[in-house]
Amino acid sequence: MKTTSLSPASGPLRAAAQFYALTKPRVVQLIVFCAVIGMFLARPGLPAWRPLVFATIGIWLVAGAAAAFNCLVEQKIDSVMRRTAWRPSATGELGSAQILVFAGVLCAIGMALLYTQVNPLTMWLTFGTFIGYAVIYTVLLKPATPQNIVIGGASGAMPPVLGWAAMTNSVSAEALILFLIIFLWTPPHFWSLALYRTEDYRKSGLPMLPVTHGSRYTRLHALLYTVLLSAVSLIPWAMHSAGLIYAASAIVLGGVFIAYAWQLLRKYSDALARSMFRYSIVYLSLLFAAMLVDHYLPL
């Protein structure tokens, strides 16, 4: 693996763009969005601006650090996959030491902000999420078991819990329901991606479910998780922590998600798997947005 350093000719803007790419901005945006929704849902009315701002920045920094560390660990894997071969860690445009220092600095600044400007509980929960994703999932689970996405999904499901803790210095049952929704969303989200990227994962040597158990088995389990997710998404309404706006949104959004998964099981195509993957992101974003609207405009 080539690990040359950036030359002066690369320019500061090029260097900044490469380091920014390591943070997986689109993934981190969804993480931060879910965390912010947790902050708004944690209390009646608008959240205090100070913990809102600093928690958002701190969580973004630590999430970006975890993504960069993931890129460092998976340099060789990324280099053989079309989806990730462009990453500066995979191409060698950034060296391992540069990436490690970058991830360490982001994580340290983020945790310092959370500890000093928010509360220690949020910092420790966020650090635990970092360890869960960067070490337990990336280093231990991902190369070891086809259930990597299911087990490792726990770290990806933490953002609304982090946001809730930032506002209340506690973790409630409502926050754990948000965690459960994202936890159940993660398998169909990633398996739909893995289905149309199966050859990439086969070349990488990672034991993703479509590689180890085949396409139909994966599609069946994606459907089962989607049905379970749709049912669990109604718990906030059943607990009276959300109203009719959210309930109607959850039913419609869940119905579309199930329809995608059902069609994928019946008649597979890469185009349909790609569409389901993209819809899964829309689903989670709109579901949490509906929860926020319902929080301030209850019916």
Contacts in CASP RR format, 6 or more apart in sequence:
PFRMAT RR
TARGET T0000
AUTHOR 0000-0000-0000
METHOD contacts of the structure
MODEL  1
MKTTSLSPASGPLRAAAQFYALTKPRVVQLIVFCAVIGMFLARPGLPAWR
PLVFATIGIWLVAGAAAAFNCLVEQKIDSVMRRTAWRPSATGELGSAQIL
VFAGVLCAIGMALLYTQVNPLTMWLTFGTFIGYAVIYTVLLKPATPQNIV
IGGASGAMPPVLGWAAMTNSVSAEALILFLIIFLWTPPHFWSLALYRTED
YRKSGLPMLPVTHGSRYTRLHALLYTVLLSAVSLIPWAMHSAGLIYAASA
IVLGGVFIAYAWQLLRKYSDALARSMFRYSIVYLSLLFAAMLVDHYLPL
1 75 0 8 1.000
1 76 0 8 1.000
1 79 0 8 1.000
1 92 0 8 1.000
2 91 0 8 1.000
2 92 0 8 1.000
3 92 0 8 1.000
3 95 0 8 1.000
3 96 0 8 1.000
4 92 0 8 1.000
4 93 0 8 1.000
4 95 0 8 1.000
5 94 0 8 1.000
5 95 0 8 1.000
5 98 0 8 1.000
6 14 0 8 1.000
6 15 0 8 1.000
6 18 0 8 1.000
6 93 0 8 1.000
6 94 0 8 1.000
6 98 0 8 1.000
18 88 0 8 1.000
18 93 0 8 1.000
18 94 0 8 1.000
19 68 0 8 1.000
19 88 0 8 1.000
19 94 0 8 1.000
19 102 0 8 1.000
21 87 0 8 1.000
21 88 0 8 1.000
22 64 0 8 1.000
22 67 0 8 1.000
22 68 0 8 1.000
22 71 0 8 1.000
22 87 0 8 1.000
22 88 0 8 1.000
22 89 0 8 1.000
22 94 0 8 1.000
22 99 0 8 1.000
22 102 0 8 1.000
22 103 0 8 1.000
23 63 0 8 1.000
23 64 0 8 1.000
23 65 0 8 1.000
23 67 0 8 1.000
23 68 0 8 1.000
23 106 0 8 1.000
24 64 0 8 1.000
24 67 0 8 1.000
24 70 0 8 1.000
24 71 0 8 1.000
27 67 0 8 1.000
28 60 0 8 1.000
28 63 0 8 1.000
28 64 0 8 1.000
28 67 0 8 1.000
30 281 0 8 1.000
30 284 0 8 1.000
30 285 0 8 1.000
31 59 0 8 1.000
31 60 0 8 1.000
31 63 0 8 1.000
31 156 0 8 1.000
31 159 0 8 1.000
32 56 0 8 1.000
32 59 0 8 1.000
32 60 0 8 1.000
32 63 0 8 1.000
32 159 0 8 1.000
33 285 0 8 1.000
33 288 0 8 1.000
34 159 0 8 1.000
34 160 0 8 1.000
34 178 0 8 1.000
34 182 0 8 1.000
34 284 0 8 1.000
34 288 0 8 1.000
35 55 0 8 1.000
35 56 0 8 1.000
35 59 0 8 1.000
35 159 0 8 1.000
35 160 0 8 1.000
35 162 0 8 1.000
35 163 0 8 1.000
35 166 0 8 1.000
36 52 0 8 1.000
36 56 0 8 1.000
36 163 0 8 1.000
37 160 0 8 1.000
37 178 0 8 1.000
37 288 0 8 1.000
37 289 0 8 1.000
37 291 0 8 1.000
37 292 0 8 1.000
38 159 0 8 1.000
38 160 0 8 1.000
38 163 0 8 1.000
38 164 0 8 1.000
38 167 0 8 1.000
38 175 0 8 1.000
38 178 0 8 1.000
39 47 0 8 1.000
39 51 0 8 1.000
39 52 0 8 1.000
39 55 0 8 1.000
39 56 0 8 1.000
39 163 0 8 1.000
39 164 0 8 1.000
39 166 0 8 1.000
39 167 0 8 1.000
40 46 0 8 1.000
40 47 0 8 1.000
40 292 0 8 1.000
40 295 0 8 1.000
41 160 0 8 1.000
41 164 0 8 1.000
41 174 0 8 1.000
41 178 0 8 1.000
41 291 0 8 1.000
41 292 0 8 1.000
41 295 0 8 1.000
42 163 0 8 1.000
42 164 0 8 1.000
42 166 0 8 1.000
42 167 0 8 1.000
42 168 0 8 1.000
42 175 0 8 1.000
43 167 0 8 1.000
43 168 0 8 1.000
45 296 0 8 1.000
47 167 0 8 1.000
48 167 0 8 1.000
50 117 0 8 1.000
51 117 0 8 1.000
51 118 0 8 1.000
51 119 0 8 1.000
51 166 0 8 1.000
51 167 0 8 1.000
52 166 0 8 1.000
52 167 0 8 1.000
54 113 0 8 1.000
54 114 0 8 1.000
54 117 0 8 1.000
54 118 0 8 1.000
55 114 0 8 1.000
55 118 0 8 1.000
55 122 0 8 1.000
55 162 0 8 1.000
55 163 0 8 1.000
55 166 0 8 1.000
55 167 0 8 1.000
57 110 0 8 1.000
57 113 0 8 1.000
58 109 0 8 1.000
58 110 0 8 1.000
58 111 0 8 1.000
58 113 0 8 1.000
58 114 0 8 1.000
58 118 0 8 1.000
58 126 0 8 1.000
59 110 0 8 1.000
59 114 0 8 1.000
59 126 0 8 1.000
59 159 0 8 1.000
59 162 0 8 1.000
59 163 0 8 1.000
59 166 0 8 1.000
61 106 0 8 1.000
61 107 0 8 1.000
61 109 0 8 1.000
61 110 0 8 1.000
61 113 0 8 1.000
62 106 0 8 1.000
62 107 0 8 1.000
62 110 0 8 1.000
62 111 0 8 1.000
62 114 0 8 1.000
62 126 0 8 1.000
62 127 0 8 1.000
62 129 0 8 1.000
62 130 0 8 1.000
63 159 0 8 1.000
64 103 0 8 1.000
64 106 0 8 1.000
65 102 0 8 1.000
65 103 0 8 1.000
65 104 0 8 1.000
65 105 0 8 1.000
65 106 0 8 1.000
65 107 0 8 1.000
65 110 0 8 1.000
65 130 0 8 1.000
65 134 0 8 1.000
66 103 0 8 1.000
66 107 0 8 1.000
66 129 0 8 1.000
66 130 0 8 1.000
66 133 0 8 1.000
66 134 0 8 1.000
68 99 0 8 1.000
68 102 0 8 1.000
68 103 0 8 1.000
68 106 0 8 1.000
69 99 0 8 1.000
69 100 0 8 1.000
69 103 0 8 1.000
69 104 0 8 1.000
69 134 0 8 1.000
69 138 0 8 1.000
70 133 0 8 1.000
70 134 0 8 1.000
70 138 0 8 1.000
71 78 0 8 1.000
71 87 0 8 1.000
71 89 0 8 1.000
71 90 0 8 1.000
71 99 0 8 1.000
72 89 0 8 1.000
72 96 0 8 1.000
72 99 0 8 1.000
72 100 0 8 1.000
72 103 0 8 1.000
73 134 0 8 1.000
73 138 0 8 1.000
73 139 0 8 1.000
74 84 0 8 1.000
74 89 0 8 1.000
74 138 0 8 1.000
75 89 0 8 1.000
75 90 0 8 1.000
75 92 0 8 1.000
75 96 0 8 1.000
77 84 0 8 1.000
77 204 0 8 1.000
77 205 0 8 1.000
77 206 0 8 1.000
78 84 0 8 1.000
78 85 0 8 1.000
78 87 0 8 1.000
78 89 0 8 1.000
78 90 0 8 1.000
79 85 0 8 1.000
79 90 0 8 1.000
79 91 0 8 1.000
80 200 0 8 1.000
80 203 0 8 1.000
80 204 0 8 1.000
81 197 0 8 1.000
81 200 0 8 1.000
81 201 0 8 1.000
81 203 0 8 1.000
81 204 0 8 1.000
82 197 0 8 1.000
82 200 0 8 1.000
83 197 0 8 1.000
83 200 0 8 1.000
84 90 0 8 1.000
85 91 0 8 1.000
88 94 0 8 1.000
89 95 0 8 1.000
89 99 0 8 1.000
94 102 0 8 1.000
107 127 0 8 1.000
107 130 0 8 1.000
110 126 0 8 1.000
111 123 0 8 1.000
111 126 0 8 1.000
111 127 0 8 1.000
114 122 0 8 1.000
114 123 0 8 1.000
114 126 0 8 1.000
114 166 0 8 1.000
115 123 0 8 1.000
118 166 0 8 1.000
119 165 0 8 1.000
119 166 0 8 1.000
119 169 0 8 1.000
121 165 0 8 1.000
121 169 0 8 1.000
121 170 0 8 1.000
121 171 0 8 1.000
122 162 0 8 1.000
122 163 0 8 1.000
122 165 0 8 1.000
122 166 0 8 1.000
122 169 0 8 1.000
125 158 0 8 1.000
125 161 0 8 1.000
125 162 0 8 1.000
125 165 0 8 1.000
125 171 0 8 1.000
126 158 0 8 1.000
126 162 0 8 1.000
128 155 0 8 1.000
129 155 0 8 1.000
129 156 0 8 1.000
129 158 0 8 1.000
129 159 0 8 1.000
129 162 0 8 1.000
132 152 0 8 1.000
132 154 0 8 1.000
132 155 0 8 1.000
133 152 0 8 1.000
133 155 0 8 1.000
133 156 0 8 1.000
136 152 0 8 1.000
136 155 0 8 1.000
137 148 0 8 1.000
137 151 0 8 1.000
137 152 0 8 1.000
137 153 0 8 1.000
137 155 0 8 1.000
141 147 0 8 1.000
141 148 0 8 1.000
141 151 0 8 1.000
141 152 0 8 1.000
142 148 0 8 1.000
142 206 0 8 1.000
143 205 0 8 1.000
143 206 0 8 1.000
143 207 0 8 1.000
144 207 0 8 1.000
145 151 0 8 1.000
145 207 0 8 1.000
146 207 0 8 1.000
146 208 0 8 1.000
146 209 0 8 1.000
146 211 0 8 1.000
146 212 0 8 1.000
146 213 0 8 1.000
147 209 0 8 1.000
148 206 0 8 1.000
148 207 0 8 1.000
148 208 0 8 1.000
149 186 0 8 1.000
149 187 0 8 1.000
149 190 0 8 1.000
149 191 0 8 1.000
149 194 0 8 1.000
149 208 0 8 1.000
149 209 0 8 1.000
150 186 0 8 1.000
150 187 0 8 1.000
152 186 0 8 1.000
153 182 0 8 1.000
153 183 0 8 1.000
153 186 0 8 1.000
154 183 0 8 1.000
156 182 0 8 1.000
156 183 0 8 1.000
156 186 0 8 1.000
157 179 0 8 1.000
157 180 0 8 1.000
157 181 0 8 1.000
157 182 0 8 1.000
157 183 0 8 1.000
157 186 0 8 1.000
158 179 0 8 1.000
159 182 0 8 1.000
160 175 0 8 1.000
160 178 0 8 1.000
160 179 0 8 1.000
160 182 0 8 1.000
160 288 0 8 1.000
161 171 0 8 1.000
161 175 0 8 1.000
161 176 0 8 1.000
161 178 0 8 1.000
161 179 0 8 1.000
164 170 0 8 1.000
164 171 0 8 1.000
164 172 0 8 1.000
164 174 0 8 1.000
164 175 0 8 1.000
164 178 0 8 1.000
165 171 0 8 1.000
165 175 0 8 1.000
173 239 0 8 1.000
174 236 0 8 1.000
174 239 0 8 1.000
174 241 0 8 1.000
177 232 0 8 1.000
177 235 0 8 1.000
177 236 0 8 1.000
177 239 0 8 1.000
177 241 0 8 1.000
180 232 0 8 1.000
180 235 0 8 1.000
181 229 0 8 1.000
181 232 0 8 1.000
181 233 0 8 1.000
181 287 0 8 1.000
182 284 0 8 1.000
184 225 0 8 1.000
184 228 0 8 1.000
184 229 0 8 1.000
184 232 0 8 1.000
185 229 0 8 1.000
185 280 0 8 1.000
185 283 0 8 1.000
185 284 0 8 1.000
187 221 0 8 1.000
187 222 0 8 1.000
187 225 0 8 1.000
188 222 0 8 1.000
188 223 0 8 1.000
188 225 0 8 1.000
188 226 0 8 1.000
188 229 0 8 1.000
188 257 0 8 1.000
188 261 0 8 1.000
188 276 0 8 1.000
188 280 0 8 1.000
189 277 0 8 1.000
189 280 0 8 1.000
189 281 0 8 1.000
189 284 0 8 1.000
191 209 0 8 1.000
191 210 0 8 1.000
191 218 0 8 1.000
191 219 0 8 1.000
191 221 0 8 1.000
191 222 0 8 1.000
192 222 0 8 1.000
192 260 0 8 1.000
192 264 0 8 1.000
192 273 0 8 1.000
192 274 0 8 1.000
192 276 0 8 1.000
192 277 0 8 1.000
192 280 0 8 1.000
193 273 0 8 1.000
193 277 0 8 1.000
194 201 0 8 1.000
194 208 0 8 1.000
194 209 0 8 1.000
194 210 0 8 1.000
194 211 0 8 1.000
194 218 0 8 1.000
195 210 0 8 1.000
195 215 0 8 1.000
195 218 0 8 1.000
195 219 0 8 1.000
195 222 0 8 1.000
195 264 0 8 1.000
195 268 0 8 1.000
195 270 0 8 1.000
195 273 0 8 1.000
196 270 0 8 1.000
196 273 0 8 1.000
196 274 0 8 1.000
196 277 0 8 1.000
198 208 0 8 1.000
198 210 0 8 1.000
198 211 0 8 1.000
198 215 0 8 1.000
201 208 0 8 1.000
201 210 0 8 1.000
201 211 0 8 1.000
202 211 0 8 1.000
205 211 0 8 1.000
209 217 0 8 1.000
209 218 0 8 1.000
209 221 0 8 1.000
210 218 0 8 1.000
215 268 0 8 1.000
216 265 0 8 1.000
216 268 0 8 1.000
219 261 0 8 1.000
219 264 0 8 1.000
219 265 0 8 1.000
219 268 0 8 1.000
220 265 0 8 1.000
222 261 0 8 1.000
222 264 0 8 1.000
222 265 0 8 1.000
222 276 0 8 1.000
223 258 0 8 1.000
223 261 0 8 1.000
223 262 0 8 1.000
223 264 0 8 1.000
223 265 0 8 1.000
226 254 0 8 1.000
226 257 0 8 1.000
226 258 0 8 1.000
226 260 0 8 1.000
226 261 0 8 1.000
227 258 0 8 1.000
227 261 0 8 1.000
229 254 0 8 1.000
229 257 0 8 1.000
230 250 0 8 1.000
230 251 0 8 1.000
230 254 0 8 1.000
230 255 0 8 1.000
230 257 0 8 1.000
230 258 0 8 1.000
233 250 0 8 1.000
233 253 0 8 1.000
233 254 0 8 1.000
233 287 0 8 1.000
234 247 0 8 1.000
234 250 0 8 1.000
234 251 0 8 1.000
236 242 0 8 1.000
236 243 0 8 1.000
236 246 0 8 1.000
236 291 0 8 1.000
237 243 0 8 1.000
237 244 0 8 1.000
237 246 0 8 1.000
237 247 0 8 1.000
237 250 0 8 1.000
242 291 0 8 1.000
242 294 0 8 1.000
242 295 0 8 1.000
243 294 0 8 1.000
243 298 0 8 1.000
243 299 0 8 1.000
244 294 0 8 1.000
244 299 0 8 1.000
245 290 0 8 1.000
245 293 0 8 1.000
245 294 0 8 1.000
245 297 0 8 1.000
245 298 0 8 1.000
245 299 0 8 1.000
246 290 0 8 1.000
246 291 0 8 1.000
246 293 0 8 1.000
246 294 0 8 1.000
249 286 0 8 1.000
249 287 0 8 1.000
249 290 0 8 1.000
249 294 0 8 1.000
250 287 0 8 1.000
250 290 0 8 1.000
253 283 0 8 1.000
253 286 0 8 1.000
253 287 0 8 1.000
253 290 0 8 1.000
254 283 0 8 1.000
256 279 0 8 1.000
256 283 0 8 1.000
257 276 0 8 1.000
257 279 0 8 1.000
257 280 0 8 1.000
257 283 0 8 1.000
260 272 0 8 1.000
260 275 0 8 1.000
260 276 0 8 1.000
260 279 0 8 1.000
261 276 0 8 1.000
263 272 0 8 1.000
264 272 0 8 1.000
264 273 0 8 1.000
264 276 0 8 1.000
END
